[in-house]
Each structure stands twice: as C-alpha cells, then as structure tokens.
Amino acid sequence: MNGIKRVGLGLLPAKSWQMNAAWVPAATITAGLDAWTRLLLLHDGPELVVAEPQTIRTKLHHLPARLTAHARRRTLHLDLT
C-alpha cells in the first residue's frame, strides 16, 4: 500500500466526489505499471528495483535532447550515449 501512495493515491480526498472517483483508477493503473516495469524491465539493475518512483521517472523517461528550429522546421537532437 505504501507504493501506491507514492504514485498518487496519497493525494485524496479532493473537494469533489467525481474527481476522487477518477483519481483512484488512475493511481491504481499507475501503481500497476510501476510494478510491471520493475518486474519485467528492471530485474537486472538492483538499484532501480528498490528505487523510488521519482528516481525511475528521472532515469528512464528523461532523455537528454536538444530541440532546434531552422527554416520553419524543428529538429530533435538526441544524445547517442
């Protein structure tokens, strides 16, 4: 239950019932995706298996990139490393 609080369920209650009714399934889906990611993708890295959700988001989802614009075109330059 502690893991699900870290991914969003600890933010209840909101002022409206509709907001809480929408938030609970979203937080539950997020906790499930976090658990499956740890089980299927991060089993080789022991430091990421026990990491906080914020650490996983930072290490896996944030890519070093540069967005440039030239002649009405935008280009995303990703770091090869």
C-alpha positions in Angstrom: 0.0 0.0 0.0 2.9 2.3 0.6 4.0 2.1 -3.1 0.6 3.2 -4.3 0.7 6.3 -2.1 3.9 7.3 -3.8 2.4 7.2 -7.3 -0.6 9.3 -6.5 -3.2 7.8 -4.2 -1.9 9.8 -1.2 -3.4 13.0 -2.8 -7.0 12.1 -1.8 -9.5 13.5 -0.9 -10.3 16.2 -3.4 -13.2 18.5 -3.0 -15.5 16.7 -5.4 -16.5 13.0 -5.5 -16.1 12.9 -9.3 -12.5 14.0 -9.0 -11.8 11.3 -6.4 -13.7 8.7 -8.5 -11.5 9.4 -11.5 -8.2 9.7 -9.5 -8.4 6.3 -7.8 -8.4 4.2 -11.0 -5.7 6.4 -12.5 -3.5 6.0 -9.4 -4.1 2.2 -9.4 -3.2 1.9 -13.0 0.0 3.9 -12.4 0.9 1.6 -9.5 0.4 -1.5 -11.6 2.5 -0.1 -14.4 5.2 0.7 -11.9 5.1 -2.8 -10.6 5.2 -4.4 -14.0 8.1 -2.1 -15.1 10.1 -3.2 -12.1 9.3 -6.9 -12.7 9.9 -7.1 -16.4 12.4 -4.4 -17.2 14.4 -3.6 -14.1 15.2 -7.0 -12.7 18.9 -6.8 -13.8 19.5 -3.4 -12.0 19.2 -4.0 -8.3 19.5 -0.2 -7.6 16.4 0.5 -9.7 14.3 -2.4 -8.4 14.1 -0.7 -5.0 14.2 2.9 -6.2 11.5 5.5 -5.6 9.1 6.2 -8.5 10.6 9.7 -9.0 14.1 8.1 -9.5 12.7 5.7 -12.1 11.0 8.5 -13.9 14.2 10.6 -13.9 16.4 7.7 -15.1 14.1 6.1 -17.7 11.8 8.8 -19.1 14.0 11.9 -19.2 16.3 11.8 -22.2 19.0 14.4 -22.8 17.9 16.1 -26.0 18.0 19.5 -27.8 15.2 21.0 -29.8 16.4 23.3 -32.6 14.5 25.3 -35.1 15.7 26.3 -38.6 13.7 27.3 -41.7 10.4 26.6 -40.1 11.4 23.1 -39.1 12.0 21.8 -35.7 14.5 19.0 -35.1 15.0 16.9 -32.0 18.7 16.0 -31.4 19.1 13.0 -29.1 22.4 12.2 -27.4 23.8 8.9 -28.7 25.1 7.9 -25.3 
